[in-house]
């Protein structure tokens, strides 16, 4: 692994659809096998900030296919992980109002019963109540999305919710200030390694969508990994500017 470089990895759905949120289960299995054999420390989300050269595992949205495809592997290798759930859609489908009409498969999400039965090594984080782009909301509506999500998860599961993920990675200084009132840390989708002085309310993550093909996860931890991640981030940023 690149010395001193820590990272937060993120997945969404483990399925064979080939969509931008999907990782084939066999690819995920190989990724976990690599991490287990590599000796790279896999730590809870807050601890990765203090341990250079470590990684944290996160999942956004809480898809039900994590139960058969992710949980057994996490248990086998004793890997902690965080699942960020959309509280008003638990036990339903990912058809929240902001979901694009095409290209994203409609899939079931983990229910409250499923979440209550998760092992202690799996932490539940908040991903808002209805998965909006928070940067487009009023401060009051952003606050309500965060607060209601945190409150419902805590009431349903009886555990504190300290971590948050911005839907679509979208935030602003104002949104981050609101998040700071409710959570200890928050993650976005800025494609990058953790910097030496990380902003706790906007931690970058590496989306494993970019690590499921010709450039697999194990190559990310080589001398070429930093350049590849930086290149993918530049291309993604340019594409976002051109499509505005």
C-alpha positions in Angstrom: 0.0 0.0 0.0 1.1 3.6 -0.6 2.9 4.5 2.7 0.8 6.6 5.0 -2.2 6.7 2.6 -5.5 5.8 4.2 -8.8 5.5 2.3 -12.5 5.1 2.8 -14.0 2.7 0.2 -17.6 2.7 -0.7 -20.0 0.4 -2.4 -23.8 0.6 -3.1 -25.5 -2.5 -4.5 -23.9 -5.9 -5.0 -25.7 -7.2 -8.1 -25.0 -8.2 -11.7 -26.9 -5.4 -13.5 -23.8 -3.5 -14.5 -25.2 -0.1 -13.4 -23.1 2.7 -12.0 -24.2 1.7 -8.4 -23.6 -2.0 -8.9 -20.7 -4.3 -8.1 -20.9 -8.0 -9.1 -20.9 -10.2 -6.0 -17.9 -12.2 -7.4 -15.9 -9.0 -7.8 -16.7 -7.9 -4.2 -15.7 -11.4 -3.0 -12.3 -11.0 -4.7 -11.9 -7.5 -3.2 -12.5 -8.8 0.3 -10.1 -11.7 -0.3 -7.4 -9.3 -1.4 -7.9 -7.1 1.7 -7.7 -10.1 4.0 -4.5 -11.4 2.4 -2.9 -8.0 2.1 -2.5 -7.2 5.8 -3.9 -3.8 5.2 -5.8 -2.8 8.4 -9.5 -2.6 7.9 -10.9 -0.3 10.6 -14.1 1.4 11.7 -14.8 4.7 10.0 -13.6 6.9 12.8 -10.5 4.9 13.5 -9.2 5.1 9.9 -8.5 8.8 10.5 -5.9 7.9 13.2 -4.2 4.9 11.5 -2.1 5.7 8.4 -2.2 3.0 5.7 -5.6 1.7 6.8 -9.0 1.4 5.0 -12.6 1.7 6.0 -15.5 -0.1 4.3 -18.8 1.7 3.7 -22.0 1.0 1.9 -24.6 3.6 0.8 -28.4 3.2 0.7 -28.6 -0.2 2.5 -29.5 -2.6 -0.3 -30.9 -5.9 0.8 -28.4 -7.8 -1.3 -25.7 -6.9 1.2 -27.2 -9.7 3.5 -26.3 -12.6 1.2 -23.2 -11.1 -0.5 -21.4 -8.8 1.9 -22.2 -9.9 5.5 -20.8 -13.4 5.3 -17.5 -12.1 3.9 -17.3 -9.3 6.5 -17.9 -11.9 9.2 -15.4 -14.3 7.8 -12.6 -11.8 7.7 -13.7 -9.9 10.9 -14.0 -6.7 8.9 -16.0 -3.8 10.4 -18.2 -1.7 8.1 -20.7 1.1 8.0 -24.0 1.0 6.2 -25.6 4.4 5.5 -29.4 4.0 5.3 -32.2 6.2 4.0 -34.6 6.0 6.9 -38.0 6.6 5.3 -37.2 3.9 2.7 -35.9 1.0 4.9 -37.7 -2.2 3.9 -38.9 -0.6 0.7 -37.2 0.1 -2.6 -34.7 2.8 -3.8 -37.4 4.8 -5.6 -36.8 8.0 -3.7 -37.9 11.2 -5.5 -34.5 12.2 -6.6 -33.7 8.8 -8.2 -32.8 9.1 -12.0 -35.5 7.6 -14.2 -33.1 5.4 -16.2 -30.0 3.4 -15.6 -30.5 2.6 -11.9 -32.1 -0.8 -11.1 -35.0 -0.8 -8.7 -33.9 -3.0 -5.8 -35.1 -3.8 -2.3 -33.5 -2.3 0.8 -32.7 -3.7 4.2 -35.7 -3.6 6.6 -35.6 -2.4 10.2 -35.6 -6.0 11.3 -32.6 -6.8 9.1 -30.8 -3.8 10.5 -31.6 -4.7 14.1 -30.1 -8.1 13.5 -26.8 -6.9 12.1 -23.7 -8.0 14.1 -22.0 -5.4 16.3 -19.1 -4.9 13.8 -21.6 -3.3 11.4 -22.4 0.4 12.2 -25.5 2.1 10.9 -25.1 5.7 9.7 -27.6 8.2 8.4 -28.1 9.0 4.7 -31.0 11.4 5.2 -34.7 10.5 5.4 -35.6 10.6 1.6 -32.2 10.9 -0.2 -32.4 14.4 -1.7 -29.6 16.6 -3.0 -29.0 18.6 0.2 -27.3 21.4 -1.7 -30.6 22.2 -3.4 -32.6 22.5 -0.2 -33.2 25.3 2.2 -31.3 25.2 5.4 -34.4 24.2 7.3 -35.2 21.3 5.0 -31.6 20.1 5.1 -31.7 20.1 8.8 -35.0 18.2 8.9 -33.6 15.6 6.5 -30.6 15.0 8.7 -32.3 15.2 12.1 -35.3 13.0 11.2 -33.1 10.4 9.7 -30.8 10.3 12.8 -33.8 10.3 15.2 -35.7 7.5 13.5 -32.7 5.2 13.2 -31.8 5.8 16.9 -35.4 5.1 18.0 -35.8 2.0 15.8 -32.4 0.4 16.6 -31.7 1.8 20.1 -28.1 2.9 19.1 -26.5 6.3 18.7 -26.0 7.5 15.1 -22.8 9.5 14.9 -21.9 9.3 11.2 -23.5 10.7 8.0 -23.2 10.3 4.3 -24.4 13.1 1.9 -26.6 11.8 -0.9 -24.8 12.0 -4.2 -21.9 13.4 -2.2 -23.5 16.8 -2.6 -22.9 19.4 0.2 -22.0 23.0 0.7 -20.4 25.0 3.5 -23.9 25.6 4.9 -24.9 22.0 4.6 -21.7 20.8 6.3 -22.3 23.3 9.1 -25.8 21.8 9.7 -24.3 18.2 9.6 -21.8 19.2 12.2 -24.7 20.0 14.6 -25.9 16.4 14.4 -23.0 14.1 13.6 -19.3 13.5 14.6 -18.2 13.1 11.0 -19.6 13.0 7.5 -18.5 11.5 4.2 -19.0 12.7 0.6 -18.0 11.1 -2.7 -14.9 13.2 -3.6 -12.7 10.6 -5.2 -9.5 10.6 -3.2 -7.4 9.3 -0.4 -7.7 10.8 3.1 -5.6 13.9 3.4 -3.2 14.2 6.4 -5.5 16.9 7.9 -9.0 15.6 7.0 -12.1 17.8 7.1 -14.2 15.6 9.4 -17.5 16.8 7.9 -16.5 16.1 4.3 -14.3 13.1 4.2 -13.4 11.8 0.7 -14.2 8.3 -0.4 -13.0 6.1 -3.2 -16.0 4.7 -5.1 -15.3 1.1 -6.0 -17.2 1.5 -9.2 -13.8 2.6 -10.6 -12.2 -0.6 -9.2 -14.3 -3.4 -10.7 -12.8 -3.7 -14.2 -9.3 -3.4 -15.7 -8.0 -1.6 -12.6 -9.0 -3.8 -9.7 -8.8 -2.9 -6.0 -5.4 -4.6 -5.5 -3.8 -2.2 -8.0 -5.0 0.8 -6.2 -2.5 0.0 -3.5 0.5 0.2 -5.8 2.7 3.1 -7.1 0.1 3.6 -9.9 -2.9 3.8 -7.5 -2.6 7.4 -6.5 -2.2 8.5 -10.2 -5.1 6.4 -11.3 -7.4 7.8 -8.6 -6.3 11.3 -9.3 -7.0 10.9 -13.0 -10.4 9.4 -12.5 -11.3 12.3 -10.2 -10.2 14.9 -12.7 -12.2 13.2 -15.5 -15.3 13.1 -13.3 -14.9 16.7 -12.2 -14.6 17.8 -15.9 -17.7 15.8 -16.8 -19.7 17.4 -14.1 -18.7 20.9 -15.2 -19.6 20.1 -18.8 -23.0 18.7 -18.0 -24.2 21.6 -15.7 
